[in-house]
Amino acid sequence: MTGIKISVIHGDAFETNADALVVKYAQSNYGLDKEIVKRFTNIGNSIIDKLPKLGDFYYTDSNRITHTRTIIFVGVPELREFGYREIRIFGRKALMSLAILDPSIKTILMTIHGAGYGLDEIEAFESQIAGVMDSITNEEIPDNLSEIIFIERSQGRAMRLQSTIEGLFPSGNIPTRKSGGFKNIENHSAETLRAAGYGSDSKKRIFVAMPFASEFEDCFHYGIQGAVNASGYLCERADLQSFTGDVMEWVKNRIATADFVIADLTTANPNVYLEIGYAWGLNKKTVLLIKDTKELKFDTRGQRCLTYTTIKDLETKLKNELANLSF
């Protein structure tokens, strides 16, 4: 065997077969872990008081609420503090814990973290893979582990991140220590995985303000994110639906710590204008985008905007803009 098979698939975590499902618990319930807790409660087995504090874990039989035999909850920081470094630590902690709890595990099912609440999609995923690689390289994994599956509900994201996997591991396998570990992967992949998570804070970061609507997804992922990543920056945005509590404090912090802001003013979304105003108040450099300048409101009418017609047009113009942007 040349390594451990790794892939990203489009599907439902409740309907995918594996030995163990790995779930994060960010000191409050969100998304998948929230639904798992609900389903346990519905069968008369409340686990809410058993969910782990930071650094701990809770391991349980799935009771057939998923198609996995077992479920492990790994305690991580609160969502707004669960950054790239923490995602890498989570990836390693999950496999280390399963190695102790059940060495017979062959297949592990994991979800993808970070992108759904605003972190750079590729950087967050590479950080998680790097944590998994740390565990594999140090042989802190179940003895019989043969496959790791990342499950993702968004088909577009699953396809994008599968491409990331193929770029890092063209064979589709993560090499184990016996098969060479880091020495058995391309230099670029090895360098990427060594830095992911731990070196993320040193990278320049762009905050993107834009509407969260399905018609903007391709504009973001292929027009904006593609151009930003190709220029060497991390690309972040805030999905306000993913948060509880004081959402705007998180948004303000990300804007305040970003190197500059990109804002798409198409459809004149009020949240976007609010975020631009805050960025201007901090004297942040901004790049304004719009499809039709007739939609411009308030003081933005006197500002320079990049107008675009297609996603490819947006990507090209934004790449040129970023190449000429100085700090």
Beta strands, then each sheet from edge to edge (+ up, - down):
strand 1: 4-10
strand 2: 18-25
strand 3: 57-61
strand 4: 68-75
strand 5: 107-111
strand 6: 147-152
strand 7: 173-174
strand 8: 205-209
strand 9: 234-237
strand 10: 260-264
strand 11: 286-290
strand 12: 305-307
sheet 1: 3+ 4- 2- 5- 6- 1- 7+
sheet 2: 9+ 8+ 10+ 11+ 12+
end
